[in-house]
Amino acid sequence: MNIVLLDPRQTQSEFWTISAKRQVEHLTTHVDVQVGDTLKVGIRDGKRYLTQIVSISDERIQLKALQEESVPAKHPVTLIVAMPRPKVLRRLMMDAVTLGVEKIILLHSYRVDKSYWQTPFLQQLDQYVTLGLEQAGDTIAPKIELYKRFKPFVEDVLPTMISTERPAYVAHPYAVQRMPAGIDHDCSIIIGPEGGFIPYEIDLLIKNGCQAVSLGSRIIRTETVIPYVLGRLFSH
Amino acid sequence: MNIVLLDPRQTQSEFWTISAKRQVEHLTTHVDVQVGDTLKVGIRDGKRYLTQIVSISDERIQLKALQEESVPAKHPVTLIVAMPRPKVLRRLMMDAVTLGVEKIILLHSYRVDKSYWQTPFLQQLDQYVTLGLEQAGDTIAPKIELYKRFKPFVEDVLPTMISTERPAYVAHPYAVQRMPAGIDHDCSIIIGPEGGFIPYEIDLLIKNGCQAVSLGSRIIRTETVIPYVLGRLFSH
């Protein structure tokens, strides 16, 4: 937790209040904050501030804002990823948020087990976003969309997201073209499931405007390929 | 498992033998291989082959080599990372191996809990390497070294690894210089612990030839920053 993310309602009065059990416990137990300490605080979907602690109790920590701080910029990228195994979902979402992805789309695919869409973890996406923002020092939650049907998304939604200024790259081991690097334009990245997209899916993606690009001969797990690709794309 | 990694001793006779319980179970249960199927096999620290299955039992699978395949190239990088929490160690090692790091050094640091060096996971490093190689389709294990004392490593070992052709970059949030991108030379990357290196450690690293470089204003977890940095460095 590199900033404490607060709901705007917690910052209405002169003194702001941290009341979430998770945050109060982390600050009092792990960080061992004291009255007078400064604390970095973000207002969810708002600004970020350096604050000072004015009071500490077991239930709440009260703060006063000292000065505004800058919120890190996001990468102009939409990450479209095949719905991962539940145990991978949390980390994948946290990492994508921490790394500053603007929009995240979870998509069904032939090799995605239908049971993945039943996981209770899907009810906790907002919590994963909060953890990712608090890790990064960011305050702005990315947009998140779920599409449980592959074909309608690729044929009806995806084309509206693609233009010559805003290409979509699908990672595909057999592609000749390499994944671009050091780009300075918006784009979408499409990452398949374990085992990859099936040929029908790759063909449909290409037919609807995506460019198939290779990441080289190493086969990288979904949760690892996302930071790897983001580091490569936005290396300028 | 994108290739099956075998010990050279398992490939001496005409027919090669997969006998490790983990591998046999994975192939018979998850992949449901059949006699006559082809299978990608790597010989640990040796070559990689396309093979064909000639017999399957509960205890072993026998193969014959069909043709040699190319082993993916490694990145000419030494990853020097502060010893992570035990629960992070497995993933960090697997990812570094999967992404083709040539050499991995686990280093002590002021903010590394001494208990981390007692974890039984350290006895399983070789197993993590195997899993990382099987994921990547690689056969060559990276060199791994452990240094439980920071100062002697930085003053006596690190300088021998650094030259004008082979710089060392330490990720440091307050550095002015950005982490380079798209490099085509060897280098070392140094990643600190949770909470970062202390100023004394950063100063000692710089005094001994390291360049402090920034990854921008987002604070990224150790296990996430490694693929992010590798994607950035080797994007040419």
Chai-1 contact restraints between the chains, C-beta under 6 A:
chainA,res_idxA,chainB,res_idxB,connection_type,confidence,min_distance_angstrom,max_distance_angstrom,comment,restraint_id
A,N2,B,I219,contact,1.0,0.0,6.0,A-B,restraint_1
A,P72,B,S217,contact,1.0,0.0,6.0,A-B,restraint_2
A,P72,B,R218,contact,1.0,0.0,6.0,A-B,restraint_3
A,D95,B,T224,contact,1.0,0.0,6.0,A-B,restraint_4
A,T98,B,I220,contact,1.0,0.0,6.0,A-B,restraint_5
A,G100,B,R218,contact,1.0,0.0,6.0,A-B,restraint_6
A,A136,B,R218,contact,1.0,0.0,6.0,A-B,restraint_7
A,G137,B,I219,contact,1.0,0.0,6.0,A-B,restraint_8
A,A181,B,S235,contact,1.0,0.0,6.0,A-B,restraint_9
A,S217,B,P72,contact,1.0,0.0,6.0,A-B,restraint_10
A,R218,B,P72,contact,1.0,0.0,6.0,A-B,restraint_11
A,R218,B,G100,contact,1.0,0.0,6.0,A-B,restraint_12
A,R218,B,A136,contact,1.0,0.0,6.0,A-B,restraint_13
A,I219,B,N2,contact,1.0,0.0,6.0,A-B,restraint_14
A,I219,B,G137,contact,1.0,0.0,6.0,A-B,restraint_15
A,I220,B,T98,contact,1.0,0.0,6.0,A-B,restraint_16
A,T224,B,D95,contact,1.0,0.0,6.0,A-B,restraint_17
A,T224,B,P227,contact,1.0,0.0,6.0,A-B,restraint_18
A,P227,B,T224,contact,1.0,0.0,6.0,A-B,restraint_19
A,P227,B,P227,contact,1.0,0.0,6.0,A-B,restraint_20
A,P227,B,Y228,contact,1.0,0.0,6.0,A-B,restraint_21
A,Y228,B,P227,contact,1.0,0.0,6.0,A-B,restraint_22
A,Y228,B,G231,contact,1.0,0.0,6.0,A-B,restraint_23
A,G231,B,Y228,contact,1.0,0.0,6.0,A-B,restraint_24
A,G231,B,G231,contact,1.0,0.0,6.0,A-B,restraint_25
A,G231,B,R232,contact,1.0,0.0,6.0,A-B,restraint_26
A,R232,B,G231,contact,1.0,0.0,6.0,A-B,restraint_27
A,R232,B,S235,contact,1.0,0.0,6.0,A-B,restraint_28
A,S235,B,A181,contact,1.0,0.0,6.0,A-B,restraint_29
A,S235,B,R232,contact,1.0,0.0,6.0,A-B,restraint_30
A,S235,B,S235,contact,1.0,0.0,6.0,A-B,restraint_31
